[in-house]
Amino acid sequence: MECVNSTEALPRRRLRAIALPLWFVLLTLVSAEAGLRIASRAGILLFDVEMWRYAREVKRPSGRAGVVLEHRPDVEATLMGVRVRTDTRGFRRAAPDLEALRTGNEQAVAVVGDSCALGWGVPEGATLAEELERALNAAQGHRFVVVNASVGNSNTAMEYARYLQDVRPLHPAWVIVAFFVNDAEPDPRSTTPLLLARSVLLATLATRIPTLLFPAERDYRGYYESLYAPRSAGREAFARALRSFGAALRADRVPGSMLLIPEMHEPRGFGPFAAVYRQAAALGAESGFEVVDPSDDFAPGSGETYWVTPGDTHPNARAHALLAAALARSPLARRLAQAAP
């Protein structure tokens, strides 16, 4: 029988004692990563997971000045349970039945905004851009096409840059800037750390752990209001971008509207953010935009019926229908319809 020296066996025992827990942790992490990815593909909608997939499959960093983030051209993904397709310019495509009506001779109308205007979680055929296109063409023929030039995580400065580089070449007959209460945020990072870009689990933890450890991170009201504090950097950047946007539209002789998309916890009358929206509306009017306020069309009280899912407050198809109807009633929409041949 071989005799084993106890002093030699001790390091091996210690190694096994360390290795087993490490293997267990690794197996747990791999299983969680796989589980989150499978859940998304199976239609189990988790906001953080779907946003991570949107950033990987549809969005990309932009090398163009001021744009920061853009959509990949000609891609398709199922996100939040709905199909999202982009065209050759990276604009979100309309439903096939609406695209089939287009002849290529229409006047262009553009909606430029963030994920709220894009129609995050809203099915093809039900976004505000598509609803508006139907409304504008309801009277006679198909005279207008409404392009959805919105990209998630955009602020107003990024939307202005997108107008200059992507929308202006279309020579639009009308441009709609979709304002949301977070539009004074700083530019998002165009690149993501490698581990977060590759791992949905780590990306989710990086988002959720700070809100669990620091309750102030969950105070969305305080956060949004702070963006518009007097002399705050975000408010100043927002104001500069909106004024520049208005000046560019006037130089191009393109009428512009500023659609005020309510925060959906209490959308009627803009709820606790009424003062912020009044500031934004005043600045929009000063910058030459027609300001469209749809907030009184929403039911009073909680806005949960207008949410994409119980955990995702993006405006759903019902909300998009109200937003489009408000735009279709606007003086600029009526003037456009009357002036069209």
Wavefront OBJ file of the C-alpha trace (Angstrom):
o trace
v 0.000 0.000 0.000
v 1.209 3.528 -0.932
v 1.650 5.802 1.966
v 0.436 9.409 1.366
v 2.229 12.177 3.157
v -0.367 14.190 5.066
v 1.542 17.423 4.413
v 1.251 16.832 0.654
v -2.482 15.956 0.824
v -3.378 19.132 2.726
v -2.931 21.542 -0.246
v -5.046 19.240 -2.423
v -7.824 19.213 0.169
v -7.689 22.994 0.369
v -7.808 23.253 -3.422
v -10.886 21.014 -3.545
v -12.515 23.061 -0.784
v -12.043 26.212 -2.864
v -12.791 24.677 -6.272
v -16.189 23.198 -5.406
v -17.792 26.514 -4.348
v -16.215 28.253 -7.366
v -17.648 25.626 -9.704
v -21.043 26.066 -8.072
v -20.913 29.868 -8.484
v -19.779 29.516 -12.112
v -22.533 27.019 -12.883
v -25.114 29.317 -11.266
v -23.942 32.316 -13.316
v -23.912 30.363 -16.575
v -27.382 28.978 -15.849
v -28.726 32.453 -15.016
v -27.217 33.901 -18.194
v -28.729 31.136 -20.312
v -32.044 31.400 -18.500
v -32.398 35.135 -19.185
v -31.607 34.678 -22.870
v -34.002 31.756 -23.259
v -36.747 33.608 -21.375
v -36.518 36.550 -23.773
v -36.713 34.324 -26.837
v -39.661 32.469 -25.287
v -41.653 35.675 -24.862
v -41.071 36.257 -21.136
v -40.640 40.031 -21.198
v -38.063 41.461 -18.822
v -37.406 45.139 -19.470
v -33.657 45.101 -18.770
v -33.136 42.021 -20.927
v -35.119 43.451 -23.837
v -33.225 46.762 -23.675
v -29.928 44.860 -23.647
v -30.989 42.977 -26.762
v -32.132 46.230 -28.421
v -28.674 47.714 -27.802
v -26.988 44.609 -29.285
v -29.283 43.748 -32.175
v -30.730 47.049 -33.390
v -28.717 50.001 -32.079
v -25.057 50.791 -32.567
v -22.653 53.637 -31.749
v -22.554 56.338 -34.407
v -19.378 57.894 -35.704
v -21.255 60.929 -36.990
v -21.000 64.198 -35.099
v -23.655 64.573 -32.417
v -25.695 61.511 -33.387
v -24.090 59.282 -30.687
v -26.424 56.301 -31.257
v -28.191 55.099 -34.376
v -30.077 52.084 -35.675
v -28.435 49.479 -37.823
v -29.962 49.492 -41.325
v -32.108 46.610 -42.534
v -32.309 44.621 -39.318
v -35.177 42.822 -37.622
v -35.670 41.798 -33.998
v -38.520 40.803 -31.725
v -38.366 43.027 -28.642
v -40.953 43.291 -25.883
v -42.919 40.763 -27.904
v -43.241 42.937 -31.031
v -41.406 43.013 -34.321
v -39.008 45.901 -34.892
v -37.612 46.324 -38.405
v -35.435 49.089 -39.798
v -35.066 50.349 -43.347
v -31.891 51.270 -45.243
v -31.613 54.534 -43.254
v -32.164 52.887 -39.879
v -35.703 54.258 -39.484
v -38.292 51.948 -37.953
v -40.402 50.452 -40.702
v -44.175 50.521 -40.846
v -46.488 47.522 -41.050
v -46.462 45.756 -44.445
v -50.048 46.755 -45.261
v -49.189 50.436 -44.796
v -45.927 50.155 -46.719
v -47.867 48.548 -49.598
v -49.886 51.766 -50.026
v -46.813 53.909 -50.551
v -45.983 54.894 -54.108
v -42.691 56.741 -53.571
v -44.239 60.038 -54.644
v -45.511 61.117 -51.247
v -44.406 64.120 -49.225
v -42.352 63.143 -46.205
v -43.319 63.902 -42.628
v -40.779 62.960 -39.937
v -41.171 62.069 -36.268
v -37.891 62.502 -34.389
v -37.714 61.342 -30.781
v -36.588 58.648 -28.360
v -37.950 55.207 -27.451
v -41.359 56.675 -26.557
v -41.822 57.988 -30.098
v -40.125 54.957 -31.630
v -42.888 52.789 -30.212
v -40.967 50.639 -27.749
v -43.227 47.643 -27.117
v -45.825 48.913 -29.626
v -46.656 46.542 -32.502
v -46.074 47.452 -36.125
v -49.135 49.262 -37.401
v -49.925 50.938 -34.073
v -47.110 53.457 -33.569
v -47.886 57.163 -33.551
v -46.038 57.605 -36.873
v -48.221 54.987 -38.564
v -51.423 56.256 -36.963
v -50.564 59.782 -38.114
v -49.841 58.595 -41.648
v -53.286 57.013 -41.847
v -54.938 60.145 -40.476
v -53.162 62.469 -42.916
v -54.148 60.276 -45.854
v -57.716 59.588 -44.757
v -59.275 62.312 -46.894
v -57.919 61.538 -50.351
v -55.205 59.286 -51.713
v -51.849 58.445 -50.201
v -50.095 61.824 -50.248
v -47.883 61.582 -47.164
v -45.462 59.101 -45.683
v -44.534 59.524 -42.018
v -41.014 58.296 -41.293
v -40.165 57.231 -37.762
v -36.671 58.648 -37.218
v -36.700 57.971 -33.477
v -33.955 56.105 -31.617
v -34.028 54.905 -28.014
v -31.945 56.770 -25.397
v -31.859 59.961 -27.449
v -31.903 63.464 -26.018
v -32.876 66.608 -27.923
v -29.320 67.373 -29.030
v -29.018 63.915 -30.570
v -32.405 64.322 -32.251
v -31.279 67.639 -33.745
v -28.124 65.973 -35.115
v -30.272 63.188 -36.575
v -32.445 65.774 -38.301
v -29.419 67.441 -39.894
v -27.901 64.218 -41.154
v -30.791 61.810 -41.758
v -34.045 63.748 -42.073
v -33.049 66.989 -43.794
v -32.019 65.149 -47.018
v -35.637 63.944 -47.330
v -36.847 67.565 -47.676
v -39.721 66.911 -45.271
v -42.948 68.872 -45.413
v -43.328 68.704 -41.614
v -41.055 67.677 -38.754
v -42.347 66.588 -35.349
v -39.990 66.669 -32.389
v -41.312 64.303 -29.738
v -40.441 65.692 -26.297
v -40.301 63.472 -23.207
v -39.429 64.521 -19.688
v -35.968 62.923 -19.822
v -34.849 64.897 -22.885
v -32.470 67.039 -20.821
v -30.333 64.027 -19.924
v -26.677 64.100 -20.990
v -25.580 62.092 -24.002
v -25.500 58.374 -23.170
v -22.267 56.461 -23.506
v -21.908 55.301 -27.080
v -19.917 52.233 -26.056
v -20.583 49.641 -23.358
v -17.916 47.859 -21.294
v -17.105 44.542 -22.949
v -18.436 42.326 -20.150
v -21.750 44.212 -20.000
v -22.076 44.119 -23.779
v -21.557 40.346 -23.835
v -23.497 39.325 -20.712
v -27.171 40.073 -20.206
v -26.880 38.913 -16.592
v -24.092 41.343 -15.732
v -25.828 44.167 -17.596
v -29.033 43.531 -15.631
v -27.195 43.389 -12.317
v -25.334 46.606 -13.144
v -28.687 48.320 -13.640
v -30.597 46.823 -10.738
v -28.063 46.637 -7.896
v -27.647 50.435 -7.545
v -31.423 50.903 -7.267
v -31.556 48.242 -4.537
v -28.640 49.632 -2.562
v -29.474 53.314 -2.975
v -33.197 54.117 -2.611
v -32.626 57.611 -4.016
v -31.926 55.968 -7.374
v -35.598 54.933 -7.486
v -36.859 58.521 -7.066
v -37.748 59.156 -10.683
v -39.673 62.325 -9.821
v -36.741 63.962 -8.131
v -34.425 62.838 -10.896
v -36.530 64.261 -13.741
v -37.155 67.527 -11.907
v -33.423 67.923 -11.243
v -32.727 67.862 -14.991
v -34.604 71.147 -15.379
v -33.305 72.973 -12.325
v -32.273 76.571 -13.087
v -28.822 76.756 -14.672
v -28.434 72.964 -14.678
v -26.171 71.650 -17.427
v -28.913 69.402 -18.793
v -31.461 72.185 -19.069
v -28.965 74.491 -20.784
v -27.985 71.796 -23.287
v -31.647 71.022 -23.973
v -32.425 74.700 -24.541
v -29.488 75.171 -26.921
v -30.422 72.100 -28.926
v -34.103 73.032 -29.211
v -33.277 76.600 -30.288
v -30.810 75.296 -32.873
v -33.371 72.788 -34.100
v -35.974 75.510 -34.524
v -33.514 77.779 -36.323
v -32.547 74.976 -38.734
v -36.189 74.283 -39.560
v -36.831 77.972 -40.212
v -33.768 78.117 -42.456
v -35.071 75.076 -44.338
v -38.593 76.551 -44.430
v -39.956 73.418 -42.805
v -42.787 73.763 -40.276
v -42.063 72.077 -36.964
v -44.216 70.799 -34.120
v -43.169 69.806 -30.625
v -45.274 66.919 -29.366
v -45.325 66.745 -25.566
v -45.405 63.045 -24.649
v -46.579 62.758 -21.010
v -44.772 60.697 -18.400
v -47.152 57.763 -18.081
v -47.493 57.390 -14.309
v -50.037 60.246 -14.339
v -50.327 61.428 -17.931
v -53.372 63.686 -17.716
v -52.239 67.275 -17.365
v -48.652 65.885 -17.088
v -49.235 64.940 -13.444
v -46.414 65.955 -11.085
v -44.279 67.121 -14.028
v -46.645 69.870 -15.184
v -44.095 72.569 -14.334
v -41.374 70.824 -16.352
v -43.656 70.489 -19.357
v -44.662 74.151 -19.088
v -40.976 75.078 -19.236
v -40.421 72.855 -22.248
v -43.535 74.121 -24.040
v -42.534 77.757 -23.510
v -39.064 77.071 -24.871
v -40.536 75.178 -27.824
v -42.849 78.064 -28.722
v -39.971 80.511 -28.326
v -37.903 78.352 -30.691
v -40.587 78.486 -33.363
v -42.351 75.170 -32.829
v -46.078 74.626 -32.785
v -46.592 72.968 -29.398
v -49.013 70.016 -29.332
v -50.324 69.085 -25.885
v -52.231 65.761 -25.859
v -52.308 65.385 -22.068
v -55.989 66.189 -21.586
v -56.919 63.267 -23.844
v -55.640 60.798 -21.241
v -57.842 59.514 -18.427
v -57.284 61.046 -14.971
v -55.409 59.189 -12.263
v -52.956 56.364 -12.710
v -51.729 55.810 -16.248
v -51.116 52.064 -15.944
v -53.593 51.318 -18.717
v -51.256 53.209 -21.054
v -48.118 51.220 -20.108
v -46.482 48.665 -22.401
v -46.342 46.159 -19.518
v -46.964 46.446 -15.754
v -43.236 46.999 -15.263
v -42.576 49.180 -18.302
v -44.077 52.673 -18.401
v -43.394 53.352 -22.070
v -46.594 54.473 -23.834
v -48.462 51.558 -25.385
v -50.559 51.373 -28.552
v -53.546 53.003 -26.841
v -51.362 55.940 -25.820
v -49.839 56.173 -29.299
v -53.308 56.436 -30.811
v -54.046 59.442 -28.569
v -50.717 61.077 -29.431
v -51.314 60.651 -33.163
v -54.861 61.977 -32.901
v -53.622 65.131 -31.169
v -51.090 65.681 -33.951
v -53.715 65.084 -36.639
v -55.919 67.805 -35.072
v -53.126 70.344 -34.952
v -53.224 73.480 -37.107
v -50.071 72.432 -38.966
v -51.603 69.077 -39.886
v -54.728 70.781 -41.215
v -52.641 73.311 -43.143
v -50.521 70.541 -44.617
v -53.582 68.604 -45.751
v -55.095 71.687 -47.358
v -51.885 72.629 -49.150
v -51.149 69.179 -50.560
v -52.008 68.742 -54.264
l 1 2 3 4 5 6 7 8 9 10 11 12 13 14 15 16 17 18 19 20 21 22 23 24 25 26 27 28 29 30 31 32 33 34 35 36 37 38 39 40 41 42 43 44 45 46 47 48 49 50 51 52 53 54 55 56 57 58 59 60 61 62 63 64 65 66 67 68 69 70 71 72 73 74 75 76 77 78 79 80 81 82 83 84 85 86 87 88 89 90 91 92 93 94 95 96 97 98 99 100 101 102 103 104 105 106 107 108 109 110 111 112 113 114 115 116 117 118 119 120 121 122 123 124 125 126 127 128 129 130 131 132 133 134 135 136 137 138 139 140 141 142 143 144 145 146 147 148 149 150 151 152 153 154 155 156 157 158 159 160 161 162 163 164 165 166 167 168 169 170 171 172 173 174 175 176 177 178 179 180 181 182 183 184 185 186 187 188 189 190 191 192 193 194 195 196 197 198 199 200 201 202 203 204 205 206 207 208 209 210 211 212 213 214 215 216 217 218 219 220 221 222 223 224 225 226 227 228 229 230 231 232 233 234 235 236 237 238 239 240 241 242 243 244 245 246 247 248 249 250 251 252 253 254 255 256 257 258 259 260 261 262 263 264 265 266 267 268 269 270 271 272 273 274 275 276 277 278 279 280 281 282 283 284 285 286 287 288 289 290 291 292 293 294 295 296 297 298 299 300 301 302 303 304 305 306 307 308 309 310 311 312 313 314 315 316 317 318 319 320 321 322 323 324 325 326 327 328 329 330 331 332 333 334 335 336 337 338 339 340 341
